[in-house]
Amino acid sequence: MVVLDHGTLGYITFGLMSFSMLSGAFIFLSKKRQFWIKVHLLVSILAYIFMVWTIWVVG
């Protein structure tokens, strides 16, 4: 069973934020701009949801 404590949520958030920065860089480096813009938006929104959830669990 997976426990979603603040540590686990923090690691998930950190991973999503890192992937968000990487996908943002791919917007400028890749020829598939529209694809990376969509990926970047999706990952960024998920990262902020997990960030708020992590703060809510800790607080």
mmCIF file of the N, C-alpha and C atoms, coordinates in Angstrom:
data_MODEL
# 
_entry.id   MODEL 
# 
loop_
_atom_site.group_PDB 
_atom_site.id 
_atom_site.type_symbol 
_atom_site.label_atom_id 
_atom_site.label_alt_id 
_atom_site.label_comp_id 
_atom_site.label_asym_id 
_atom_site.label_entity_id 
_atom_site.label_seq_id 
_atom_site.pdbx_PDB_ins_code 
_atom_site.Cartn_x 
_atom_site.Cartn_y 
_atom_site.Cartn_z 
_atom_site.occupancy 
_atom_site.B_iso_or_equiv 
_atom_site.pdbx_formal_charge 
_atom_site.auth_seq_id 
_atom_site.auth_comp_id 
_atom_site.auth_asym_id 
_atom_site.auth_atom_id 
_atom_site.pdbx_PDB_model_num 
ATOM 1   N N  . MET A 1 1  ? 0.846  -1.193 0.000   1.00 0.00 ? 1  MET A N  1 
ATOM 2   C CA . MET A 1 1  ? 0.000  0.000  0.000   1.00 0.00 ? 1  MET A CA 1 
ATOM 3   C C  . MET A 1 1  ? 0.884  1.247  0.000   1.00 0.00 ? 1  MET A C  1 
ATOM 4   N N  . VAL A 1 2  ? 0.541  2.186  -0.833  1.00 0.00 ? 2  VAL A N  1 
ATOM 5   C CA . VAL A 1 2  ? 1.316  3.425  -0.943  1.00 0.00 ? 2  VAL A CA 1 
ATOM 6   C C  . VAL A 1 2  ? 0.745  4.447  0.024   1.00 0.00 ? 2  VAL A C  1 
ATOM 7   N N  . VAL A 1 3  ? 1.637  5.006  0.838   1.00 0.00 ? 3  VAL A N  1 
ATOM 8   C CA . VAL A 1 3  ? 1.226  6.037  1.786   1.00 0.00 ? 3  VAL A CA 1 
ATOM 9   C C  . VAL A 1 3  ? 1.619  7.387  1.212   1.00 0.00 ? 3  VAL A C  1 
ATOM 10  N N  . LEU A 1 4  ? 0.657  8.291  1.134   1.00 0.00 ? 4  LEU A N  1 
ATOM 11  C CA . LEU A 1 4  ? 0.927  9.620  0.587   1.00 0.00 ? 4  LEU A CA 1 
ATOM 12  C C  . LEU A 1 4  ? 1.147  10.600 1.737   1.00 0.00 ? 4  LEU A C  1 
ATOM 13  N N  . ASP A 1 5  ? 2.298  10.485 2.384   1.00 0.00 ? 5  ASP A N  1 
ATOM 14  C CA . ASP A 1 5  ? 2.656  11.437 3.425   1.00 0.00 ? 5  ASP A CA 1 
ATOM 15  C C  . ASP A 1 5  ? 3.352  12.628 2.782   1.00 0.00 ? 5  ASP A C  1 
ATOM 16  N N  . HIS A 1 6  ? 3.793  13.570 3.594   1.00 0.00 ? 6  HIS A N  1 
ATOM 17  C CA . HIS A 1 6  ? 4.381  14.784 3.026   1.00 0.00 ? 6  HIS A CA 1 
ATOM 18  C C  . HIS A 1 6  ? 5.696  14.508 2.307   1.00 0.00 ? 6  HIS A C  1 
ATOM 19  N N  . GLY A 1 7  ? 6.424  13.482 2.720   1.00 0.00 ? 7  GLY A N  1 
ATOM 20  C CA . GLY A 1 7  ? 7.673  13.142 2.042   1.00 0.00 ? 7  GLY A CA 1 
ATOM 21  C C  . GLY A 1 7  ? 7.435  12.631 0.632   1.00 0.00 ? 7  GLY A C  1 
ATOM 22  N N  . THR A 1 8  ? 6.492  11.701 0.510   1.00 0.00 ? 8  THR A N  1 
ATOM 23  C CA . THR A 1 8  ? 6.162  11.151 -0.808  1.00 0.00 ? 8  THR A CA 1 
ATOM 24  C C  . THR A 1 8  ? 5.603  12.227 -1.730  1.00 0.00 ? 8  THR A C  1 
ATOM 25  N N  . LEU A 1 9  ? 4.683  13.040 -1.189  1.00 0.00 ? 9  LEU A N  1 
ATOM 26  C CA . LEU A 1 9  ? 4.122  14.125 -2.004  1.00 0.00 ? 9  LEU A CA 1 
ATOM 27  C C  . LEU A 1 9  ? 5.205  15.124 -2.393  1.00 0.00 ? 9  LEU A C  1 
ATOM 28  N N  . GLY A 1 10 ? 6.157  15.360 -1.514  1.00 0.00 ? 10 GLY A N  1 
ATOM 29  C CA . GLY A 1 10 ? 7.260  16.271 -1.832  1.00 0.00 ? 10 GLY A CA 1 
ATOM 30  C C  . GLY A 1 10 ? 8.126  15.758 -2.966  1.00 0.00 ? 10 GLY A C  1 
ATOM 31  N N  . TYR A 1 11 ? 8.424  14.459 -2.938  1.00 0.00 ? 11 TYR A N  1 
ATOM 32  C CA . TYR A 1 11 ? 9.222  13.885 -4.027  1.00 0.00 ? 11 TYR A CA 1 
ATOM 33  C C  . TYR A 1 11 ? 8.467  13.916 -5.357  1.00 0.00 ? 11 TYR A C  1 
ATOM 34  N N  . ILE A 1 12 ? 7.164  13.638 -5.309  1.00 0.00 ? 12 ILE A N  1 
ATOM 35  C CA . ILE A 1 12 ? 6.356  13.701 -6.535  1.00 0.00 ? 12 ILE A CA 1 
ATOM 36  C C  . ILE A 1 12 ? 6.350  15.127 -7.078  1.00 0.00 ? 12 ILE A C  1 
ATOM 37  N N  . THR A 1 13 ? 6.162  16.101 -6.178  1.00 0.00 ? 13 THR A N  1 
ATOM 38  C CA . THR A 1 13 ? 6.143  17.501 -6.593  1.00 0.00 ? 13 THR A CA 1 
ATOM 39  C C  . THR A 1 13 ? 7.485  17.916 -7.175  1.00 0.00 ? 13 THR A C  1 
ATOM 40  N N  . PHE A 1 14 ? 8.578  17.509 -6.527  1.00 0.00 ? 14 PHE A N  1 
ATOM 41  C CA . PHE A 1 14 ? 9.912  17.840 -7.025  1.00 0.00 ? 14 PHE A CA 1 
ATOM 42  C C  . PHE A 1 14 ? 10.135 17.251 -8.417  1.00 0.00 ? 14 PHE A C  1 
ATOM 43  N N  . GLY A 1 15 ? 9.718  16.011 -8.608  1.00 0.00 ? 15 GLY A N  1 
ATOM 44  C CA . GLY A 1 15 ? 9.868  15.373 -9.919  1.00 0.00 ? 15 GLY A CA 1 
ATOM 45  C C  . GLY A 1 15 ? 9.046  16.075 -10.991 1.00 0.00 ? 15 GLY A C  1 
ATOM 46  N N  . LEU A 1 16 ? 7.816  16.447 -10.648 1.00 0.00 ? 16 LEU A N  1 
ATOM 47  C CA . LEU A 1 16 ? 6.976  17.142 -11.622 1.00 0.00 ? 16 LEU A CA 1 
ATOM 48  C C  . LEU A 1 16 ? 7.520  18.521 -11.952 1.00 0.00 ? 16 LEU A C  1 
ATOM 49  N N  . MET A 1 17 ? 8.038  19.240 -10.954 1.00 0.00 ? 17 MET A N  1 
ATOM 50  C CA . MET A 1 17 ? 8.609  20.559 -11.218 1.00 0.00 ? 17 MET A CA 1 
ATOM 51  C C  . MET A 1 17 ? 9.864  20.447 -12.084 1.00 0.00 ? 17 MET A C  1 
ATOM 52  N N  . SER A 1 18 ? 10.669 19.418 -11.846 1.00 0.00 ? 18 SER A N  1 
ATOM 53  C CA . SER A 1 18 ? 11.864 19.210 -12.664 1.00 0.00 ? 18 SER A CA 1 
ATOM 54  C C  . SER A 1 18 ? 11.479 18.896 -14.110 1.00 0.00 ? 18 SER A C  1 
ATOM 55  N N  . PHE A 1 19 ? 10.483 18.034 -14.278 1.00 0.00 ? 19 PHE A N  1 
ATOM 56  C CA . PHE A 1 19 ? 10.032 17.709 -15.631 1.00 0.00 ? 19 PHE A CA 1 
ATOM 57  C C  . PHE A 1 19 ? 9.381  18.918 -16.300 1.00 0.00 ? 19 PHE A C  1 
ATOM 58  N N  . SER A 1 20 ? 8.740  19.761 -15.496 1.00 0.00 ? 20 SER A N  1 
ATOM 59  C CA . SER A 1 20 ? 8.146  20.981 -16.042 1.00 0.00 ? 20 SER A CA 1 
ATOM 60  C C  . SER A 1 20 ? 9.221  21.914 -16.592 1.00 0.00 ? 20 SER A C  1 
ATOM 61  N N  . MET A 1 21 ? 10.322 22.053 -15.867 1.00 0.00 ? 21 MET A N  1 
ATOM 62  C CA . MET A 1 21 ? 11.421 22.895 -16.364 1.00 0.00 ? 21 MET A CA 1 
ATOM 63  C C  . MET A 1 21 ? 12.040 22.293 -17.627 1.00 0.00 ? 21 MET A C  1 
ATOM 64  N N  . LEU A 1 22 ? 12.177 20.975 -17.644 1.00 0.00 ? 22 LEU A N  1 
ATOM 65  C CA . LEU A 1 22 ? 12.743 20.306 -18.816 1.00 0.00 ? 22 LEU A CA 1 
ATOM 66  C C  . LEU A 1 22 ? 11.829 20.454 -20.035 1.00 0.00 ? 22 LEU A C  1 
ATOM 67  N N  . SER A 1 23 ? 10.526 20.285 -19.824 1.00 0.00 ? 23 SER A N  1 
ATOM 68  C CA . SER A 1 23 ? 9.603  20.437 -20.954 1.00 0.00 ? 23 SER A CA 1 
ATOM 69  C C  . SER A 1 23 ? 9.553  21.885 -21.429 1.00 0.00 ? 23 SER A C  1 
ATOM 70  N N  . GLY A 1 24 ? 9.741  22.842 -20.519 1.00 0.00 ? 24 GLY A N  1 
ATOM 71  C CA . GLY A 1 24 ? 9.821  24.242 -20.923 1.00 0.00 ? 24 GLY A CA 1 
ATOM 72  C C  . GLY A 1 24 ? 11.024 24.503 -21.805 1.00 0.00 ? 24 GLY A C  1 
ATOM 73  N N  . ALA A 1 25 ? 12.129 23.857 -21.510 1.00 0.00 ? 25 ALA A N  1 
ATOM 74  C CA . ALA A 1 25 ? 13.316 24.007 -22.355 1.00 0.00 ? 25 ALA A CA 1 
ATOM 75  C C  . ALA A 1 25 ? 13.096 23.364 -23.722 1.00 0.00 ? 25 ALA A C  1 
ATOM 76  N N  . PHE A 1 26 ? 12.378 22.241 -23.756 1.00 0.00 ? 26 PHE A N  1 
ATOM 77  C CA . PHE A 1 26 ? 12.117 21.571 -25.028 1.00 0.00 ? 26 PHE A CA 1 
ATOM 78  C C  . PHE A 1 26 ? 11.208 22.396 -25.941 1.00 0.00 ? 26 PHE A C  1 
ATOM 79  N N  . ILE A 1 27 ? 10.425 23.322 -25.366 1.00 0.00 ? 27 ILE A N  1 
ATOM 80  C CA . ILE A 1 27 ? 9.602  24.200 -26.205 1.00 0.00 ? 27 ILE A CA 1 
ATOM 81  C C  . ILE A 1 27 ? 10.495 24.982 -27.160 1.00 0.00 ? 27 ILE A C  1 
ATOM 82  N N  . PHE A 1 28 ? 11.643 25.432 -26.651 1.00 0.00 ? 28 PHE A N  1 
ATOM 83  C CA . PHE A 1 28 ? 12.544 26.238 -27.468 1.00 0.00 ? 28 PHE A CA 1 
ATOM 84  C C  . PHE A 1 28 ? 13.534 25.406 -28.273 1.00 0.00 ? 28 PHE A C  1 
ATOM 85  N N  . LEU A 1 29 ? 13.834 24.199 -27.822 1.00 0.00 ? 29 LEU A N  1 
ATOM 86  C CA . LEU A 1 29 ? 14.853 23.397 -28.483 1.00 0.00 ? 29 LEU A CA 1 
ATOM 87  C C  . LEU A 1 29 ? 14.309 22.418 -29.525 1.00 0.00 ? 29 LEU A C  1 
ATOM 88  N N  . SER A 1 30 ? 13.029 22.114 -29.448 1.00 0.00 ? 30 SER A N  1 
ATOM 89  C CA . SER A 1 30 ? 12.466 21.098 -30.329 1.00 0.00 ? 30 SER A CA 1 
ATOM 90  C C  . SER A 1 30 ? 11.654 21.732 -31.457 1.00 0.00 ? 30 SER A C  1 
ATOM 91  N N  . LYS A 1 31 ? 11.480 20.962 -32.507 1.00 0.00 ? 31 LYS A N  1 
ATOM 92  C CA . LYS A 1 31 ? 10.652 21.426 -33.613 1.00 0.00 ? 31 LYS A CA 1 
ATOM 93  C C  . LYS A 1 31 ? 9.172  21.134 -33.371 1.00 0.00 ? 31 LYS A C  1 
ATOM 94  N N  . LYS A 1 32 ? 8.880  20.276 -32.392 1.00 0.00 ? 32 LYS A N  1 
ATOM 95  C CA . LYS A 1 32 ? 7.488  19.943 -32.046 1.00 0.00 ? 32 LYS A CA 1 
ATOM 96  C C  . LYS A 1 32 ? 7.007  20.877 -30.931 1.00 0.00 ? 32 LYS A C  1 
ATOM 97  N N  . ARG A 1 33 ? 6.927  22.159 -31.215 1.00 0.00 ? 33 ARG A N  1 
ATOM 98  C CA . ARG A 1 33 ? 6.585  23.153 -30.196 1.00 0.00 ? 33 ARG A CA 1 
ATOM 99  C C  . ARG A 1 33 ? 5.207  22.943 -29.601 1.00 0.00 ? 33 ARG A C  1 
ATOM 100 N N  . GLN A 1 34 ? 4.205  22.699 -30.425 1.00 0.00 ? 34 GLN A N  1 
ATOM 101 C CA . GLN A 1 34 ? 2.835  22.572 -29.914 1.00 0.00 ? 34 GLN A CA 1 
ATOM 102 C C  . GLN A 1 34 ? 2.710  21.391 -28.949 1.00 0.00 ? 34 GLN A C  1 
ATOM 103 N N  . PHE A 1 35 ? 3.381  20.293 -29.267 1.00 0.00 ? 35 PHE A N  1 
ATOM 104 C CA . PHE A 1 35 ? 3.360  19.134 -28.380 1.00 0.00 ? 35 PHE A CA 1 
ATOM 105 C C  . PHE A 1 35 ? 3.973  19.473 -27.030 1.00 0.00 ? 35 PHE A C  1 
ATOM 106 N N  . TRP A 1 36 ? 5.129  20.132 -27.021 1.00 0.00 ? 36 TRP A N  1 
ATOM 107 C CA . TRP A 1 36 ? 5.803  20.440 -25.761 1.00 0.00 ? 36 TRP A CA 1 
ATOM 108 C C  . TRP A 1 36 ? 5.081  21.525 -24.975 1.00 0.00 ? 36 TRP A C  1 
ATOM 109 N N  . ILE A 1 37 ? 4.385  22.416 -25.647 1.00 0.00 ? 37 ILE A N  1 
ATOM 110 C CA . ILE A 1 37 ? 3.582  23.409 -24.927 1.00 0.00 ? 37 ILE A CA 1 
ATOM 111 C C  . ILE A 1 37 ? 2.452  22.708 -24.167 1.00 0.00 ? 37 ILE A C  1 
ATOM 112 N N  . LYS A 1 38 ? 1.804  21.752 -24.822 1.00 0.00 ? 38 LYS A N  1 
ATOM 113 C CA . LYS A 1 38 ? 0.720  21.008 -24.168 1.00 0.00 ? 38 LYS A CA 1 
ATOM 114 C C  . LYS A 1 38 ? 1.244  20.176 -23.007 1.00 0.00 ? 38 LYS A C  1 
ATOM 115 N N  . VAL A 1 39 ? 2.382  19.506 -23.209 1.00 0.00 ? 39 VAL A N  1 
ATOM 116 C CA . VAL A 1 39 ? 2.985  18.714 -22.138 1.00 0.00 ? 39 VAL A CA 1 
ATOM 117 C C  . VAL A 1 39 ? 3.377  19.618 -20.978 1.00 0.00 ? 39 VAL A C  1 
ATOM 118 N N  . HIS A 1 40 ? 3.968  20.762 -21.289 1.00 0.00 ? 40 HIS A N  1 
ATOM 119 C CA . HIS A 1 40 ? 4.413  21.698 -20.256 1.00 0.00 ? 40 HIS A CA 1 
ATOM 120 C C  . HIS A 1 40 ? 3.227  22.209 -19.433 1.00 0.00 ? 40 HIS A C  1 
ATOM 121 N N  . LEU A 1 41 ? 2.148  22.562 -20.094 1.00 0.00 ? 41 LEU A N  1 
ATOM 122 C CA . LEU A 1 41 ? 0.965  23.034 -19.372 1.00 0.00 ? 41 LEU A CA 1 
ATOM 123 C C  . LEU A 1 41 ? 0.390  21.947 -18.467 1.00 0.00 ? 41 LEU A C  1 
ATOM 124 N N  . LEU A 1 42 ? 0.274  20.745 -18.978 1.00 0.00 ? 42 LEU A N  1 
ATOM 125 C CA . LEU A 1 42 ? -0.273 19.641 -18.198 1.00 0.00 ? 42 LEU A CA 1 
ATOM 126 C C  . LEU A 1 42 ? 0.599  19.334 -16.979 1.00 0.00 ? 42 LEU A C  1 
ATOM 127 N N  . VAL A 1 43 ? 1.897  19.226 -17.185 1.00 0.00 ? 43 VAL A N  1 
ATOM 128 C CA . VAL A 1 43 ? 2.806  18.886 -16.092 1.00 0.00 ? 43 VAL A CA 1 
ATOM 129 C C  . VAL A 1 43 ? 2.865  20.019 -15.066 1.00 0.00 ? 43 VAL A C  1 
ATOM 130 N N  . SER A 1 44 ? 2.844  21.264 -15.524 1.00 0.00 ? 44 SER A N  1 
ATOM 131 C CA . SER A 1 44 ? 2.895  22.399 -14.607 1.00 0.00 ? 44 SER A CA 1 
ATOM 132 C C  . SER A 1 44 ? 1.651  22.463 -13.730 1.00 0.00 ? 44 SER A C  1 
ATOM 133 N N  . ILE A 1 45 ? 0.490  22.244 -14.324 1.00 0.00 ? 45 ILE A N  1 
ATOM 134 C CA . ILE A 1 45 ? -0.750 22.253 -13.540 1.00 0.00 ? 45 ILE A CA 1 
ATOM 135 C C  . ILE A 1 45 ? -0.738 21.120 -12.519 1.00 0.00 ? 45 ILE A C  1 
ATOM 136 N N  . LEU A 1 46 ? -0.306 19.932 -12.934 1.00 0.00 ? 46 LEU A N  1 
ATOM 137 C CA . LEU A 1 46 ? -0.210 18.810 -11.990 1.00 0.00 ? 46 LEU A CA 1 
ATOM 138 C C  . LEU A 1 46 ? 0.777  19.109 -10.863 1.00 0.00 ? 46 LEU A C  1 
ATOM 139 N N  . ALA A 1 47 ? 1.895  19.737 -11.196 1.00 0.00 ? 47 ALA A N  1 
ATOM 140 C CA . ALA A 1 47 ? 2.897  20.060 -10.185 1.00 0.00 ? 47 ALA A CA 1 
ATOM 141 C C  . ALA A 1 47 ? 2.329  21.027 -9.143  1.00 0.00 ? 47 ALA A C  1 
ATOM 142 N N  . TYR A 1 48 ? 1.596  22.036 -9.594  1.00 0.00 ? 48 TYR A N  1 
ATOM 143 C CA . TYR A 1 48 ? 1.028  22.992 -8.647  1.00 0.00 ? 48 TYR A CA 1 
ATOM 144 C C  . TYR A 1 48 ? -0.082 22.367 -7.810  1.00 0.00 ? 48 TYR A C  1 
ATOM 145 N N  . ILE A 1 49 ? -0.852 21.460 -8.380  1.00 0.00 ? 49 ILE A N  1 
ATOM 146 C CA . ILE A 1 49 ? -1.865 20.748 -7.590  1.00 0.00 ? 49 ILE A CA 1 
ATOM 147 C C  . ILE A 1 49 ? -1.195 19.922 -6.505  1.00 0.00 ? 49 ILE A C  1 
ATOM 148 N N  . PHE A 1 50 ? -0.144 19.189 -6.853  1.00 0.00 ? 50 PHE A N  1 
ATOM 149 C CA . PHE A 1 50 ? 0.570  18.396 -5.857  1.00 0.00 ? 50 PHE A CA 1 
ATOM 150 C C  . PHE A 1 50 ? 1.256  19.278 -4.820  1.00 0.00 ? 50 PHE A C  1 
ATOM 151 N N  . MET A 1 51 ? 1.743  20.451 -5.244  1.00 0.00 ? 51 MET A N  1 
ATOM 152 C CA . MET A 1 51 ? 2.385  21.368 -4.304  1.00 0.00 ? 51 MET A CA 1 
ATOM 153 C C  . MET A 1 51 ? 1.380  21.860 -3.266  1.00 0.00 ? 51 MET A C  1 
ATOM 154 N N  . VAL A 1 52 ? 0.202  22.253 -3.718  1.00 0.00 ? 52 VAL A N  1 
ATOM 155 C CA . VAL A 1 52 ? -0.840 22.709 -2.789  1.00 0.00 ? 52 VAL A CA 1 
ATOM 156 C C  . VAL A 1 52 ? -1.270 21.560 -1.891  1.00 0.00 ? 52 VAL A C  1 
ATOM 157 N N  . TRP A 1 53 ? -1.396 20.367 -2.434  1.00 0.00 ? 53 TRP A N  1 
ATOM 158 C CA . TRP A 1 53 ? -1.783 19.197 -1.646  1.00 0.00 ? 53 TRP A CA 1 
ATOM 159 C C  . TRP A 1 53 ? -0.727 18.893 -0.577  1.00 0.00 ? 53 TRP A C  1 
ATOM 160 N N  . THR A 1 54 ? 0.540  19.003 -0.938  1.00 0.00 ? 54 THR A N  1 
ATOM 161 C CA . THR A 1 54 ? 1.618  18.772 0.021   1.00 0.00 ? 54 THR A CA 1 
ATOM 162 C C  . THR A 1 54 ? 1.562  19.787 1.153   1.00 0.00 ? 54 THR A C  1 
ATOM 163 N N  . ILE A 1 55 ? 1.375  21.044 0.824   1.00 0.00 ? 55 ILE A N  1 
ATOM 164 C CA . ILE A 1 55 ? 1.292  22.085 1.852   1.00 0.00 ? 55 ILE A CA 1 
ATOM 165 C C  . ILE A 1 55 ? 0.067  21.862 2.730   1.00 0.00 ? 55 ILE A C  1 
ATOM 166 N N  . TRP A 1 56 ? -1.028 21.420 2.136   1.00 0.00 ? 56 TRP A N  1 
ATOM 167 C CA . TRP A 1 56 ? -2.250 21.170 2.887   1.00 0.00 ? 56 TRP A CA 1 
ATOM 168 C C  . TRP A 1 56 ? -2.072 19.996 3.857   1.00 0.00 ? 56 TRP A C  1 
ATOM 169 N N  . VAL A 1 57 ? -1.366 18.945 3.424   1.00 0.00 ? 57 VAL A N  1 
ATOM 170 C CA . VAL A 1 57 ? -1.126 17.781 4.280   1.00 0.00 ? 57 VAL A CA 1 
ATOM 171 C C  . VAL A 1 57 ? -0.217 18.155 5.456   1.00 0.00 ? 57 VAL A C  1 
ATOM 172 N N  . VAL A 1 58 ? 0.808  18.953 5.195   1.00 0.00 ? 58 VAL A N  1 
ATOM 173 C CA . VAL A 1 58 ? 1.752  19.331 6.244   1.00 0.00 ? 58 VAL A CA 1 
ATOM 174 C C  . VAL A 1 58 ? 1.101  20.300 7.232   1.00 0.00 ? 58 VAL A C  1 
ATOM 175 N N  . GLY A 1 59 ? 0.316  21.237 6.708   1.00 0.00 ? 59 GLY A N  1 
ATOM 176 C CA . GLY A 1 59 ? -0.269 22.292 7.542   1.00 0.00 ? 59 GLY A CA 1 
ATOM 177 C C  . GLY A 1 59 ? -1.414 21.883 8.332   1.00 0.00 ? 59 GLY A C  1 
# 
